[in-house]
Amino acid sequence: MDTWSAAIMLFFIMDPLGNLPIFMSVLKGIPSRRRRIIVARELLFSLAIMLLFLYSGQAVLDFLNVRQETVSVAGGIVLFLIAIRMIFPQPGGPTGHSSDSEPFLVPLAIPLVAGPSLLAALILIANQDPTRMTDWTIAAVSAWFVSSVILMFSGLFHRILGERGLTAVERLMGMILAMISIQMFLDGIAKYLEHSA
């Protein structure tokens, strides 16, 4: 996987367009000037968490004695389940956060931006080639930056795309993520068979 493929995969997992309505709902009762400060703060928290998992992920895998192909297969399955949820969204919002209180870390930074699937993907790419941590950092920060721009201007994107447009884009992202996840799964199986032979 090259740097930009990793960045695109991480961007799809972050799903900022799918998170737009949730962000707007959570921040609905907060004044618009304060809203931008909160979103910026939560995005910085999410970046710190992402980099922590990217750099400490290999140590966790070594401690658990988990092989690369296991992570690839497991990551492919998890990403496929995420993709299915994007293509066939569940009714009702994923968070039960009250709209009249100011969010802190949860639910905006975690799990909406830096969710379990994103953190698992960061561990996976760091484990694929630990010598390319600079590339993986560029990929993670690039995906985070594009997602941040979309979420900072959530009102504008919501007006431009509308509810149907957001749903269509989220489903398209889900389809692409499904293909990436199946490829990841097949790569894991191929590596396992290669080492077993």
C-alpha positions in Angstrom: 0.0 0.0 0.0 1.4 3.4 -0.9 1.0 6.6 1.1 -2.0 8.0 -0.8 -3.8 4.7 -0.9 -3.5 4.6 2.9 -4.7 8.2 3.1 -7.7 7.5 1.0 -8.6 4.4 3.0 -8.3 6.3 6.3 -10.4 9.1 4.9 -13.1 6.6 3.9 -13.0 5.0 7.3 -13.3 8.5 9.0 -16.4 9.1 6.8 -16.6 12.9 7.5 -19.6 13.3 5.1 -21.5 10.6 6.9 -20.6 12.2 10.3 -21.8 15.7 9.2 -25.5 15.3 10.3 -24.3 13.8 13.6 -21.9 16.6 14.3 -24.6 19.2 13.5 -27.1 17.3 15.8 -24.6 17.1 18.7 -23.7 20.8 18.4 -27.2 22.1 17.7 -27.8 23.8 21.0 -24.4 25.6 21.1 -23.8 29.1 19.7 -22.2 29.1 16.2 -19.0 31.0 17.4 -18.4 28.5 20.2 -19.3 25.6 17.9 -16.2 26.2 15.7 -13.9 26.3 18.8 -15.4 23.0 20.0 -15.0 21.3 16.6 -11.3 22.5 16.3 -10.6 21.2 19.8 -12.2 17.8 19.2 -10.4 17.4 15.9 -7.0 18.1 17.6 -7.8 15.5 20.3 -8.7 13.0 17.5 -5.3 13.7 15.7 -3.4 13.1 19.0 -5.2 9.8 19.5 -4.6 8.7 15.9 -0.9 9.4 16.1 -0.7 7.6 19.5 -2.2 4.4 18.0 -0.1 4.7 14.8 3.2 4.8 16.8 2.3 2.5 19.7 0.3 -0.1 17.6 3.3 -2.2 16.7 4.3 -2.5 20.4 0.8 -3.6 21.2 0.9 -6.3 18.5 4.4 -7.5 19.6 3.1 -7.7 23.2 0.1 -9.7 22.1 2.2 -11.9 19.8 -0.1 -11.2 16.9 1.1 -11.8 13.3 0.7 -9.3 10.4 -1.6 -11.6 8.4 -3.9 -12.0 11.4 -4.2 -8.2 11.6 -4.8 -7.9 7.9 -7.6 -10.5 7.9 -9.2 -9.1 11.1 -8.9 -5.5 9.7 -10.5 -6.6 6.4 -13.5 -8.1 8.2 -13.9 -5.1 10.5 -13.7 -2.6 7.6 -16.1 -4.7 5.6 -18.7 -4.5 8.4 -18.1 -0.7 8.6 -18.6 -0.5 4.8 -21.9 -2.5 5.1 -23.2 -0.1 7.8 -22.3 2.9 5.5 -24.1 1.3 2.5 -27.1 0.3 4.6 -27.3 2.9 7.4 -29.1 2.0 10.6 -32.1 4.1 11.7 -31.4 6.6 14.5 -28.2 8.3 15.4 -25.2 6.3 16.7 -24.8 8.5 19.8 -27.2 9.3 22.6 -25.4 12.6 23.4 -27.6 15.4 24.7 -27.6 18.4 22.3 -27.8 21.0 25.1 -24.4 20.1 26.7 -21.0 20.8 25.4 -19.2 17.6 24.1 -15.7 16.8 25.4 -13.8 14.0 23.7 -16.9 11.8 23.4 -18.7 11.5 21.0 -17.0 13.9 18.5 -13.3 13.0 18.9 -14.0 9.4 19.9 -15.8 7.5 18.3 -16.9 9.7 15.4 -13.5 10.8 14.1 -11.1 8.4 15.8 -13.3 5.4 16.0 -12.3 1.8 16.7 -12.1 0.9 13.0 -9.8 3.8 12.3 -7.5 3.0 15.2 -7.4 -0.7 14.1 -6.5 0.5 10.5 -3.7 2.7 11.9 -2.3 -0.3 13.8 -2.6 -2.4 10.6 -0.8 0.0 8.3 2.0 0.6 10.9 2.4 -3.2 11.2 2.5 -3.7 7.4 5.8 -1.8 7.1 7.3 -0.3 10.3 10.1 1.2 8.3 7.7 3.6 6.5 6.3 5.4 9.6 6.9 8.8 7.9 4.7 7.8 5.0 2.0 6.5 7.4 2.1 9.7 9.4 1.7 11.7 6.2 -1.3 9.5 5.2 -2.9 9.8 8.6 -2.5 13.6 8.9 -3.6 14.1 5.2 -6.8 12.1 5.8 -7.4 13.9 9.1 -6.8 17.3 7.5 -9.4 16.7 4.7 -11.9 15.3 7.2 -11.3 18.3 9.4 -11.9 20.8 6.6 -15.2 19.1 5.8 -16.3 19.0 9.5 -15.3 22.6 10.2 -17.5 23.7 7.3 -20.3 21.2 8.1 -23.1 23.8 7.6 -21.8 24.7 4.1 -21.4 21.1 2.9 -24.8 20.2 4.3 -26.4 23.0 2.4 -24.6 22.2 -0.9 -25.2 18.4 -0.8 -28.5 18.2 1.1 -29.7 15.1 2.9 -29.9 12.9 -0.2 -26.5 14.1 -1.5 -24.9 13.2 1.8 -26.5 9.8 1.8 -25.4 9.1 -1.8 -21.8 10.1 -1.0 -21.7 8.0 2.1 -23.0 4.9 0.3 -20.4 5.5 -2.5 -17.7 5.7 0.2 -19.1 2.5 1.7 -18.8 0.7 -1.7 -15.2 1.7 -2.1 -14.3 0.8 1.5 -15.9 -2.6 0.9 -13.6 -3.2 -2.0 -10.5 -2.1 0.0 -11.5 -4.3 2.9 -11.9 -7.4 0.7 -8.5 -6.8 -0.8 -7.0 -6.5 2.7 -8.7 -9.7 3.7 -7.4 -11.6 0.6 -3.9 -10.2 1.1 -3.9 -11.5 4.6 -5.0 -15.0 3.5 -2.4 -15.0 0.7 0.4 -14.1 3.2 -0.8 -16.8 5.6 -0.8 -19.5 2.9 2.6 -18.3 1.7 4.1 -18.6 5.2 2.4 -21.9 5.8 3.6 -23.5 2.6 
